[in-house]
Amino acid sequence: MKSARSRSKPRRAGTALAGVKPVSQAPVSPGDRAQMVALAAYYRAERRGFEPGRELEDWLEAEAEVDAALRTRQAAR
């Protein structure tokens, strides 16, 4: 039986960054940010069945999501 300590938090549905815990509080490099945005945009496209023609919308929404998460992380320092 698992103890209360060993249970992981459930992922929040709808975000690519759900359940991701930063390993360190070091600033995120531009390359890492771009990878995070690309992954978030991919998951957005996947949720809508990869329907063509909305790639820019996926990317812009993913950028906003990642930037908000990074601002929250920065504020928590």
N, C-alpha and C positions, 0 to 999 in steps of 0.2 A: 504494500500500500504506500502511495506517495505521501510525503509530508507536505504541509502547506507551503513550505519553503521551496520545494522542488517543482512545484507546478508553474508552468509558464503562463504568462498572460495571454488571453485570446487575442487574435489579430482583429483589428478594426476592419470591417469590410469596406471596400471602396477606395482604399488608398494603397499605392504601391509601396509606401514606406511603412505600412502598418507592422508593428511588432519589431521594427528594426531598432536595435539599441546601439548607439555609437560606442566604439571600442575606446576611443579617446576623445578629448575635447579639443583636439588640434583643429585649426582651420581646414576647411575642405578646399582642395585645389580646384582650379577651373576644370581640369580633366576629370576629376572625380564627380564634380557637379554635373558635367555633361553626360557622364555615364548614368548618373542617377536620373536625370531628365529622360534620357533615351529609354531606360527601363520603365519608368512611369508612363511614358508615351506608348510604349509597346503594350503594356497592360491595359491602357485605355482602349487601344485599337482592338485588342483581343476581346475585351468585354462587348464591343459592338460588332464583333464578327468580321473584323478587318475590312469593313465596307470602305471602298476607295473614295477619295475626294475629301476626307476629313483629317488628313495627316497634319496639316498646319494647326488646326484646332486642337488635336491631341497634343502636339508639341507645346503649344502655348499654355494649355491648361496644366500640362506636366511641369513646365517651368514654374508656374505660379505655385503649384503644390510643393515642389521641392524647395523653392525659395522661402515659402512660409515655414516649412519644417526646419530649414536652416536658421531662419530668424528666431524661431522658438528655441532652438538648441543654443543659439548664441545668447539669448536673453536668460537662459537657465544657468549660465556660468556664474 
